[in-house]
Amino acid sequence: MIRKRDLELLYEIGFLRNIDRTWKHFTGIKMANLSEHTLRVVWIAMIIAKYEGVADVDKIIKMAMVHDLPESRTGDAHYVA
């Protein structure tokens, strides 16, 4: 049976698609949303881990996946903020 906290986490993860990256505020160009950014970070982290000979790639993937998760509540803060 799925737990309430798991559903809450899935909701937060899903909400990342609604948050624009801060570059849009400065350039006016529609850039990747936070969900797209996170996916790209995961792939970059996996490639770097491969070349660095990291044994625990699963840990690297998990760290990359959660690195921007708090921004589902705070938004993508930029240097002016």
Secondary structure, DSSP 8 states (H G I E B T S, - for coil): ---HHHHHHHHHHHHGGG-B-THHHHH-----BHHHHHHHHHHHHHHHHHHHT-S-HHHHHHHHHHTTTTHHHH----TT-
